[in-house]
Amino acid sequence: MLELLLQTSVNAIYAASYMALIAVGFVLIFGVMGVINFAHGELYMSGAYAVVYVYAENQLPFFLAVAAGLVFVGLLGLLMEWALFRPLRDNPLGGLIASIGFLLILQTLAVLGFGVRMEHIPPPTREMLNVFGIEGVVLSVQRLYVIVATVLLLGALWVFLRRSKFGVALRACAQDAEAAALQGISMNQAARIAMCIGAALAGIAGALTAPLVRTYPFMGHSVIVTAFIIIIVGGIGSLEGAVVAAVLYAMVHTFVTTFIDGVIADIVGLLLMLLVLVIRPTGLFGIKDRA
């Protein structure tokens, strides 16, 4: 029983890692640009398909494929900011609808390019590591890649937002866009940076997990639902809340899936969100608007 509990905890840490990457990117885009990007799940899907094309089909090194996914999806984010969100900056509902349209475009392109079949990508390594020195508790090296990459990327993002000029500008825009503009901060530049980083985080999450999940054109649906639950639990606009909520949600979902059922786990995840909203409507790290 102890081995099962420890193994489930290890699995939950892995799940929390890629969920945190996706949710933090989602929150960053919303915080700076004030728009809900419904195509965020499809950016995750695009990162996975970059690995399918570069690594699985063209037999290039896996980490080169991951880098290609990061760059490709980051550029997709810049395209979305320029073509969709910038013209609709004063119309958040219009931006939301435009992102739904872009979501459908990406899905259609994926179907045209790869078909509707589910891709099963062989991992670059099948090596397993014993965790806690217990033989029955293992972690695949591929999952370890995801965990290490998440720690490094989120750490780099924290330093960027706290210590760099551009990071301070992003935080200022997220707190008060009008005041930031009066201080000479370019909203166009801030939106470009936020969209590029947020999209790239979703893309690299998809790229790193591509050998661990089934890749298909509609895989973004469950991802965007999970991201919504996480940001609501953590507090809308809070990057720290997104990370904490990703860990909490992953733990609850993984343990319920292991000991009960996956469908029940989805229901429990929604109940967790409702419970947090009843107790703390702003989320765990949300801040009430001041009149």
C-alpha positions in Angstrom: 0.0 0.0 0.0 2.8 2.4 0.8 4.4 1.7 -2.6 1.1 2.5 -4.3 0.8 5.8 -2.4 4.3 6.8 -3.2 4.0 5.9 -6.9 0.7 7.8 -7.2 2.5 10.9 -5.6 5.3 10.6 -8.2 2.7 10.4 -11.0 0.9 13.4 -9.6 4.1 15.5 -9.5 4.6 14.7 -13.2 1.0 15.7 -14.0 1.3 18.9 -11.9 4.5 19.9 -13.9 3.0 20.0 -17.4 -0.3 21.4 -16.0 1.6 24.2 -14.4 3.3 25.1 -17.6 0.0 25.3 -19.5 -1.8 27.2 -16.7 1.0 29.8 -16.1 1.1 30.6 -19.8 -2.7 30.9 -19.9 -2.6 33.3 -16.8 0.2 35.4 -18.2 -1.7 36.0 -21.5 -4.9 36.9 -19.6 -3.2 39.0 -17.0 -1.3 41.2 -19.5 -3.8 41.3 -22.4 -7.1 40.8 -20.6 -8.3 38.2 -23.1 -9.3 34.6 -22.6 -7.4 32.6 -25.1 -9.6 29.6 -25.9 -7.0 28.4 -28.4 -4.5 27.7 -25.6 -5.2 24.0 -25.7 -4.5 23.9 -29.4 -1.2 25.6 -28.8 -0.4 22.6 -26.6 -1.5 20.4 -29.4 0.7 22.2 -31.9 3.8 21.7 -29.7 3.0 17.9 -29.7 2.6 17.8 -33.4 5.9 19.6 -33.9 7.5 16.6 -32.2 5.5 14.2 -34.3 6.8 15.9 -37.5 10.4 16.6 -36.5 11.2 13.6 -34.3 8.8 10.8 -35.2 8.5 11.4 -39.0 11.9 12.9 -39.8 14.0 11.0 -37.2 15.7 14.2 -35.9 16.9 14.3 -32.3 14.1 14.6 -29.7 15.4 17.7 -28.0 15.8 19.5 -31.3 12.1 18.6 -31.9 11.2 20.1 -28.5 13.1 23.3 -29.3 11.3 23.4 -32.7 8.0 23.1 -30.9 8.8 25.9 -28.5 9.9 28.2 -31.3 7.0 27.3 -33.6 4.3 27.8 -31.0 5.9 31.0 -29.8 5.7 32.3 -33.3 2.1 31.2 -33.5 1.5 33.2 -30.3 3.0 36.3 -32.0 0.8 35.7 -35.0 -2.3 35.5 -32.8 -1.4 38.7 -31.0 -0.8 40.6 -34.2 -3.7 39.3 -36.3 -6.4 38.6 -33.7 -5.9 40.2 -30.3 -4.3 43.6 -31.2 -7.2 44.7 -33.5 -9.7 43.6 -30.8 -7.8 45.0 -27.8 -10.8 47.1 -26.6 -13.2 44.2 -27.3 -12.4 41.3 -24.9 -15.5 39.3 -26.1 -14.4 39.8 -29.7 -10.9 38.5 -28.8 -12.5 35.5 -27.1 -14.6 34.7 -30.2 -11.5 35.2 -32.5 -9.5 32.7 -30.4 -12.3 30.1 -30.9 -12.1 30.7 -34.6 -8.3 30.2 -34.5 -8.8 27.1 -32.4 -10.9 25.6 -35.2 -8.3 26.6 -37.8 -5.5 24.9 -35.9 -7.6 21.7 -35.5 -8.4 21.7 -39.2 -4.8 22.1 -40.2 -3.8 19.3 -37.9 -6.4 17.0 -39.5 -5.3 18.0 -43.0 -1.6 17.5 -42.1 -1.7 14.4 -39.9 -5.2 12.9 -40.2 -7.5 12.2 -37.2 -5.7 9.1 -36.1 -4.0 9.1 -32.7 -0.2 9.2 -32.9 1.8 7.0 -30.5 5.4 8.5 -30.4 8.2 6.3 -29.0 10.0 8.0 -26.2 13.7 8.8 -26.8 14.5 6.6 -23.8 12.6 4.0 -21.9 14.9 4.1 -18.9 13.2 3.9 -15.5 14.6 5.3 -12.2 13.8 4.0 -8.8 12.5 6.8 -6.5 12.9 6.9 -2.7 15.2 3.8 -3.0 12.1 1.6 -3.3 12.0 -0.9 -6.1 8.3 -0.6 -6.8 8.3 3.2 -7.0 9.6 4.3 -10.4 9.8 7.4 -12.6 10.5 7.2 -16.3 13.4 9.4 -17.6 10.9 11.0 -20.0 8.7 12.1 -17.2 11.8 13.4 -15.4 12.5 15.6 -18.4 9.1 17.2 -18.0 9.6 17.8 -14.2 13.1 19.3 -14.6 12.1 21.4 -17.6 9.1 22.8 -15.6 11.2 23.8 -12.7 13.8 25.4 -14.9 11.3 27.3 -17.1 9.1 28.5 -14.2 12.3 29.6 -12.3 13.5 31.5 -15.3 10.1 33.1 -15.8 10.1 34.2 -12.1 13.6 35.8 -12.5 12.5 37.4 -15.8 9.3 38.9 -14.3 11.1 40.1 -11.1 14.5 41.2 -12.3 14.3 42.3 -15.9 13.0 45.6 -17.4 10.6 43.8 -19.7 9.3 41.6 -16.8 8.6 44.6 -14.7 6.8 46.2 -17.6 4.6 43.1 -18.0 3.7 43.1 -14.3 2.9 46.8 -14.5 0.6 46.2 -17.5 -1.1 43.3 -15.7 -1.7 45.5 -12.6 -2.9 48.7 -14.4 -2.6 48.9 -18.1 -3.6 52.6 -18.3 -1.1 53.7 -15.7 1.6 51.6 -17.3 0.9 53.3 -20.7 1.2 56.8 -19.0 4.6 55.7 -17.8 5.7 55.1 -21.4 5.3 51.3 -21.4 4.3 50.1 -24.9 1.2 47.9 -24.6 1.9 46.4 -28.1 5.4 45.3 -26.9 4.1 44.0 -23.6 1.3 42.0 -25.4 3.8 40.5 -27.9 6.1 39.4 -25.1 3.3 37.9 -23.0 1.7 36.1 -25.9 5.0 34.7 -27.1 6.0 33.4 -23.7 2.5 32.1 -22.8 2.2 30.3 -26.1 5.7 28.9 -25.9 5.1 27.5 -22.4 2.0 25.6 -23.8 4.0 24.5 -26.8 6.9 23.1 -24.8 4.5 21.3 -22.5 2.9 19.6 -25.5 6.3 18.8 -27.0 7.7 17.3 -23.9 4.6 15.2 -23.2 4.1 14.0 -26.8 5.8 10.6 -26.2 3.7 10.1 -23.0 0.2 10.9 -24.3 -1.8 10.1 -27.4 -1.4 13.0 -29.9 -4.5 13.8 -32.0 -6.1 17.0 -33.4 -8.6 17.4 -30.6 -6.4 16.8 -27.6 -6.6 20.4 -26.6 -10.2 20.2 -25.3 -9.4 18.5 -22.0 -6.3 20.7 -21.6 -8.2 24.0 -21.8 -10.9 22.7 -19.3 -8.1 21.7 -16.9 -6.4 25.1 -17.3 -9.7 26.9 -16.5 -10.2 24.9 -13.3 -6.6 25.5 -12.2 -6.7 29.3 -12.8 -10.0 29.6 -11.1 -8.8 27.6 -8.1 -5.5 29.5 -7.9 -7.1 32.9 -8.5 -7.5 34.6 -11.9 -4.4 36.5 -12.8 -2.1 34.9 -10.1 0.9 33.1 -11.5 1.8 31.7 -8.1 -1.8 30.6 -7.6 -1.7 28.8 -11.0 1.4 26.8 -9.8 -0.1 25.9 -6.4 -3.5 25.0 -7.9 -1.8 22.8 -10.6 -0.1 20.8 -7.8 -3.4 20.6 -5.8 -5.5 19.6 -8.8 -3.0 17.1 -10.0 -2.7 15.4 -6.6 -6.5 15.2 -6.2 -7.1 14.0 -9.8 -4.3 11.5 -9.8 -5.2 9.9 -6.5 -8.9 9.7 -7.3 -8.1 8.2 -10.7 -5.8 5.6 -9.2 -8.1 4.5 -6.3 -11.5 5.1 -7.9 -12.1 6.0 -11.5 -11.0 8.6 -14.1 -14.5 9.9 -14.7 -15.1 10.4 -11.0 -11.7 12.2 -10.9 -13.0 14.7 -13.4 -16.1 15.3 -11.3 -14.1 15.7 -8.1 -11.9 18.2 -9.9 -15.0 20.3 -10.7 -16.2 19.9 -7.2 -12.9 21.2 -5.9 -13.3 24.3 -8.0 -16.8 24.8 -6.7 -15.7 24.3 -3.1 -12.9 26.9 -3.5 -15.3 29.4 -5.1 -17.8 29.0 -2.2 -15.1 29.4 0.5 -13.0 32.0 -1.3 -14.7 33.4 -4.5 -11.5 35.1 -5.7 -9.6 31.8 -5.6 -6.7 30.8 -3.3 -4.4 33.7 -4.3 -6.9 36.1 -5.9 -7.3 39.6 -4.7 -10.6 41.4 -4.4 -11.1 44.5 -6.6 -11.1 47.6 -4.6 -13.7 50.2 -5.3 
